[in-house]
Amino acid sequence: MKVRKLIALGATALSVLTLAACGNSKGASGHKGQLNLALPSEMPSLDPSLGVDNESLEAMSNTEEGIYRLGKDSKPENALATHTTISKDGLHWTFDLRHGVKWSNGDPVTAQDFVYSWRRTNNPKTGGQYAYLFDGVKNADAIQKGKKSVNSLGIKADGKYKLSVTLEKPIPYFKLLLGFPVYFPENEHAVKQFGKKYGQSSATQVYNGPFRVQGYKGTNTKWSWVKNKTYWDKKHVKLNKINFQVVKESNTQLNTYNSKKIDMTNLSGDQVAQYKHSKDYLYRAGSSVTYVSLNMAKVPAFKNEKIRAALSYAISRKQLTNNILQDGSTPAKTFTPPKLAKDPKTGTDFAKEATVNGALTQNLSKAKTLLKEGEKETGINDLHFNLLADDSDTGKKNAEFLQSEFQKLPGVKVDVTNVPNKTRLTRMTDKNYDATVTLWGADYSDPYTFALFTTNAPYNNGSWTDASYDQNVKDSANKNALNKEARFQNLVKADQTLVKSYAILPLYSGSYFGSGPFLQRPYVKGVIYNSAGLNWNYKSVDVK
């Protein structure tokens, strides 16, 4: 489902956390201006062109800054832009940029930094998975396919502090995209200085946002953000430091919270029932879906729709959410989660309108029949595959439950492999998996962010293809871009095609790291949380 660096903190990170716990009986921070947090996974990258996971995007959005910063309710607020001019046809955008902004290495932040960054991200040699978000920017698609030079991208620096952008088609959610890290500027001097190491540690990145990363070496499980003294709006940044540690097990994370070593924690399972009446308890809804990706290029049986449908009908999503996870997640009825968007004509929630009745409910009898028919059509019997999942607590619960559900089908055998989140993401990108439990969180508050599975799209890891799906997604982004109702119906039909074809197996929506049930210290004030896109904005957070 939306990046950082500088000097080594090393072994001092643990002592900082420990001293904080001892220094104040009322909370973990020990003094004003310091916040302690836990993450469920390592942080793979600080490179805005390459980062795709939640941890990396969260860091980038708080240590880097672009044209806009997303505030409360995902509202785009001026960051590096001071004024925006948009043509009547929506194709030409001009941004007046803030003067005097500096990178943490002392270089000025200019319009050319945006030009360099956008070209680097769209260059196919860079391999940026989020480059597809530039769809609609002039020549972006052709550049990514190697058909045009990166210099033809629809962006131009008109002097140091004026930026011009040309689109091929109107993009209804373009302002939201401009607040996303893949659209941020990059310092060319730093990229060339650090080469392949750029963004792989806190010492190989520079920052222009509220914080800068400290103590991140690329594989370690503790690091910090420290207040960026060169940030243009530093007077409104109240925190001096945010300490992070990776804690994968939910019970361990809760114990860490109860021992006052962290100031916030997700809850899972029976923890919710135990703590829902606590003064520290709160629930943050999330626009995400957890699903199973089936690799049709690697497992021939998955090319058969009936076999895919059989696996889906074997799953009791209600049992998974209510009895196993117990974290406020709800069974998926579509791929696009609820409360993300409404029909512009009727006000009906997108997920309600897109629901295919009965498609994602458990029906073992139907599953067995479909499996038998699919095996007859393919000549494949005794389906045996590996299910890849994260080694986090939730990842293990998901995989164990699905293994049990799938193996209720005659002859089906499932092995489970749990690996670090970073490893799983790499294997998905390389299509080196049979099936995997994965998650997509909304990059912005629009259903188009869930239109991931067009033929050869970068996140279509399972290699599924469907002409009607492709056409509806294409029409929503082109001929119907300014026709709100027609565009909405295109995306509804695309979601329905995805579900009816069992191209992927949606499991549940609502909770993942960054959303769901939480415990948070009452003295932590000013957190801006958004259910879609960049979830966490710590710029205005204070510890009182």
N, C-alpha and C positions, 0 to 999 in steps of 0.2 A: 503497500500500500505503500518524498516527498522525499560543513565539513572542515577541517582543522589542524593545529599543531604548535610547537616550539622547543622548550628545553626540558631535559629529563627530570622526572620527579622520583623515579625508581622506588627504593625501599621506603621512602618517607611517606608514601601514600597511606599505607596501613597505619603508621603512627599518627598521621593526621586524623584518620577516622577514629582511632582508639582514644586519642586525647580529647577529641570532640565529645565522645560519649562520656568521658569522665569529668569534663569541665563544666557540665550544666545538667543538673538533675531533671530539668524540665524538657530537655530535648537534645538532639544529636549535634547541633551545630556548635555549641560551646560559646559562640559569640555572634554578634550581628554581622551580616554580610557574607555568611558562608552556608552553603547548602550541600547535603550529602545524599546521593541517590544511587540506586542499583539498577542494572540493566540485565536482561535475560540472556544476552548474546554479546559476543565480541564485536568490535567495530572494524569492518573490513577496509574502509577507504576514506580519505579526506579529499579526494579529487572530485570536484563538481561535475566533471565530464563522465566519471565512471561510477560514482556512488549510487546505489539503488536500494539498499536495505534501510530499515527503520532507524537503526542506530546511527548510521552514517549521515542520513538525511537530517536527523535531529541535530547532530553536531554542526553540519554545514549551515543550517538555517539560523543558527545562533552565533556562529563564528565568522560567517560570511554574509554579505548583503548585496541585493540587486536593486533593480529599479523600484520595486515595491517591497514592503514587509507586510505579511498577512497578520492583521490584528484580530480582535474579537469577532467571532462569527465569520472568519475567513475574509474579512473586509480588507481589500488592498489599500495600504496607506503609503504615502510617499516615503521613500527611503533615500536612494541616490537621486531619484527624480524630484525636481521641484515643480515641474509643470509638464502636462501631457496634452498634445494636440492630436486629434483623430479626424481623418477625412470623413466626409458624409457617407462614402461607400464602405468605410471600415477597413480599407486596404492600406492606408498610409498613416503611420504613427510617428510623431516627433516628440522626443523627450529632452527637456532642458535639465542638465545634470548639476548636482550640487558641487560648488567650487570648494577647494581646500581639503577634500577627503584624501586620506592617505592609507596605504597598505602598512602592515606592521613592520615592513622592511624600510619604510620611509618613502617609497615611491608614491607619486600621486595616482589616484584612481581617475581614469579618464574614459572618454567614449571609446577610445581605441581598445581598452581592456575588454569591453563587451564584444567588439568586432573580433578580436583575437579568440576569446573564449567560445563564442558561438561557432566560429569557423572550426576550431579545434574539435568541438563536440560533434559537429556534423561530418567531419572528415572520417570516412570509413576506416582509415588506418587506426584511428583512436579506439574504435570498438565500443563506443558509448551506447549502452542499452537504452538509455532514456532519450537518445537522439530522436526517436520517433515522435516525441512531444513537440518537435519543430514542424510537424506536418502542417502545412498551410503557410509557413514562412517561405517567401519566394525562393525557389530552386532547392529547398532543403531536401526533398525526396530524391531529386535527381542527383544531388551531391552525394547523398548517402549510398546511392546505387552505383557511384563511380562514373556517372554520365556527364557531370559538369564539374568545373573547378570550384573549390571552396570559396574562391574570390568572387563568385557570382551570387553568393548568399545575399538575401535581401536585407542587409544591414550596412550602414555607412556612418562613419564618424565625420560630422560636419564641424571640424575644429575639436578642441579638447573637451568641450562640455555640451555638445549637442549631438544627439544620436537619432538617426532616421532608420525606420524599419518599414519594409514593404512586404505585404502579404499577397498570396495568390488567391486567397478566398477569405471571407470574414471568419474570424474565430471567436465565437460567442464568449468564450471563457479565457480570452487572451490575457486579461489583467491578472487572473489567478495564476496563469503559467509564469508570468513575469516575476512572481514572488517565489518561484520554485528554484532550487539550487542549480538545476541544469541550465537555467537562463542567467545565472550570476556571471559577473566579470571574472577574469583570471589574469594574474600578473605574468606576462610573458617572460619577464626576466627570471622569475622563480621557476616556471615550467622548464625553461632551457637550462637553468643552473642545476636543477635536481634530476632532470632526465626521467628515467624509468622509476626513480624513487619518489618522484613528485606525488605528494598526498598520501604516501604510504607510512608516514610517521609525523609526529608533531614538529620535528626538526626540519621537515622537507615541505613545509607549506607556509604561506603568509596569509594574513587575515585583514579584513576590512569591516568586520561586524562587531557586535557588543563584547564578545569574548574571543580569546584565542586558546587553542588546545595546548596542554602542557603534559609531558610524561607519557605520551602515546608512542609506542615503538613498533606498532604494526601487528603484534601478536599478544601483547600483554593484556591483563584483565583489570588494570587500575590506571586511571588517568584523570586529569582535571581540566576544567575550563577556568581561565583567569581573566579578570577584567582587562579589556583591550584599551590601553592608555592612548592609542592613536585613533580610536573610534570617534567619528565626528559628533556623535550625540552621547558621549560618555557620561555627561552630567545626569542623564536619566537612567543610567545603569546602576542599580543599587547594590547588587551582589559583587563581592570581591573575588569569590571563588565558588565553583561547583565541583565537588569530588564525585567521581564515578567508580563503581566496582561492579564486575560481572558476577551475578549470583543466579545460577540457572535453575536451581530447585526452589519451588514456591515456598515450601516449608522453611527452608534455610533463609530465604529472603524475609519471610515473616519474622523469624527469630532475630534476624539482624535488625529489623525495625523495632521489635519489642525490647531489644537490648540497647536501643537508642543510638545505633550506629548509622542509620539512614533516616531521612525525613519523610519518605513516601514509599509505598509498596503496593503492587498489584495483589489482589486476593484471588484465590481459586478454590474450587471444590467446597468442602465443608468449612473452609475458613470464612466464607461469606455468611453462613448461618451463625457462626460464632461471633462475628464482629459487626454485623449489620446495624446494631443498635449503639455502637461506639460513637462518641463525639467526633472521632477521627474519620468515620466512614463517609465516603461519597462515591457516586457512580458517574462515570464519564462514558457516554455513548460513543461508539466508533463506527465509521462507514467502511467496513471491511468484510471480506468473505474468506473463509478457510475452505479449501477444496483439494481434491485429488487430481493431479495431472497424470494422464496416462500416455506413455510414450509410444505412439503408434509406429514410429520409425524403428524402434528397437524390439518391440513385442508384437509380432504379426497378429496375434489374437485380438489385440486392442483395435485393429482396423475394422473389426466387425461390430456394428452398432448394437446388435442384440447381446453380445457378450458384455459390452460396456454398460448397457442398460441392466443386465443381470446383476452386475456388481453394484450398481446404484440401488436397485430394488432390495438388495440384501442388507442395506444400512438402515438402522433405526436412528435417524438424526435426533429424534426427541429423546431417546435414551442417552445418546452421547451428551447432549446439552444439559438435560435435567439431572441425570444420575452420575455421569462421569466428570464433566467439567464443572457444573454448578456455579458458573461465574457470571451469569446474566446473558450469556450467548443464547441466540434463538435459532431454531432449525431453519436452514435455507429453503426458501420457496422459489427463488430465482438466483441468478449469479450476482446481479446487482443488488446490494443490500437496501433495506427500507430506510425511509427518511432522508434520502439523498436528494431526491428531486420530485417535483409534482407535475402532473399533466397541466400545461399552460391553459388548456381550455376548460377542464373539469375540476382541477385541483386534486385529482386522484393520485395517490402515491405511486411512483414508478413501479416499485416492486409488486404492489397489489395488481396493477394493470398488466404486468408482464407474467404473472404467475400462470403456469401450466398445471391445472388441477391434477393432483395425484402423481405427477411426474417424479417428485422427490420424496415420496413416502415409501415406507418399507412394505414389501409384498413378497414374501419368500416363495410362495407358490408360483407367482409370475416370474420371479427371478430364476427359479429352477427350470421352468419351461423355456424361457428365453435363452438360458445358457445351453440347454440341450439343442435348441434350434441353431444357435450360433456355432456350436461345435460341429454340427452336421454340415453346415454351410462351409466351414473353413477346413474341416478335417482335422481339427486340433482338439485333443482330449486332455483331461487332467492338467488344467491350466496351473502353471507354477511361475510365480514372479516375486521380485523383491520390492518391498515397500520402503522407500527412503523417507526419513523424517529427522527433524532437529533433535538434539540431545537435551533439550530443555524439558522441564517437567510436563508442560502441556504437549510438547512434541511426542514424548513417550506415551502419554495417555491416549492421544489420537491414534498413534500407530498400533498400540496393543488392542484397542477397541476395534479398529478396522480389520486387523488381522483375524480377530475372532469372528467378526461379522462375515467377511468374505469366505472364511473357511466353513461356513454353514452350507455353502454350495457344494454339491457332489464333485469330488476330484480336484477342488481348488486348494492349492497349497501356497501360503504366503510367508516369506521370510522378511524379517524386519531389520533394517540397519539405521541406527541413530548416529548422527554425526553433528559437529558444530554447524551453526547456521551458515557461516562463511563457506564451509565445504559444500554444504547442500546447494547453495546458490551457484557455486562454480560448476558443480555437476549438472545442475539444471541447464545452465547456459551452454555447457558442452554436450547436452542431451545424453549424458552418461548416467542413465537411470531407467528403471522399468516403470515404476510409478512412484510418485512422491506426494506427501502432504505439504501443501504450500499455502500462502496467503497473499491476497491482494488488498491493499488499502487505497482508498480514493486519493488520487493526486490533487484533485480539485472537486468542487461541489457540482458535478455535472455527470450524468450517466455515461457520457462518451469515455470517461476514464476507465470504464469497465469493458470497453469494446476492444479486447486484447487479441482476439483470435482470428483475425483475417489471415489469409494465406501468406505464409512466410513472414508474418509479423514477429518482432524479436521476442515477445513473451508467449508466442504460440509454441511452447517447448514440445508439446506432444505431436506437432506436425499434422494437425487436423485441417481439413479444408472443406468449405461449403460455399457454393456460388451465391446462394440467396443471402447468406450471412454477410459475405463480402460486399454485395451490392447495397444492402441496407446500411451498413456502416459507411460505405462510400457516399451514398446519397445524403446521409445525415451531415456529412462534413463538406459537401460540395453544393449540389443544386438546392438542397433544403436548409442550408446553413442559417439563412435569415428567416425561414418559415418555421416558427417555434413549434407549432403543432405537428406539422409533417415530419420535422426532425425528431421530435419526441417519439412519434409512431415508428419511425425507422429503427430507433434504438430499442423500442419495446419488441419489435419483430425479431431483431437480431438476438436479443436475450432469449426469446422463446425458442428460436432455432437452435441455439447453443444447448439449452436444457433438453429439448426434445431429441437432440442427436446424441446426448450424453458425451459430448466432446470432452468435457471435464465433469467431475462429480462434485457439485457444491455441497458443503457439509453444514456450515453454520455461519452466522454473521453476528457482529456486535462487539466481541471482545478479543483483543490481542494486546500485546504490550503497547501502552499508550492509550488504552481505553479499557472500559469495564469497571469492576469494583475496585476501590482503592482505600487505603488508609493514608491520611496525610496530616502532618502536624498542624495544629491550629495556628501556630505562629508563622507558617509559610503563607505569605500574602502575594497577590498580584499575578498568579499563574494564568496565562492565557492558553486555553486548550481549545482546539478545533477538531471536530469529528472527522473532517476530510482534509486531505493535503498534509501540510506540515502541522503536526498535532500540537507541538509544544513551542511556545514563545516565552523565553525566560528573561527577556530584556528588562521587564518592569518588575520582576520578582523581588521580594524583600523578605528577610527573616527578622521578625520582631520579637 
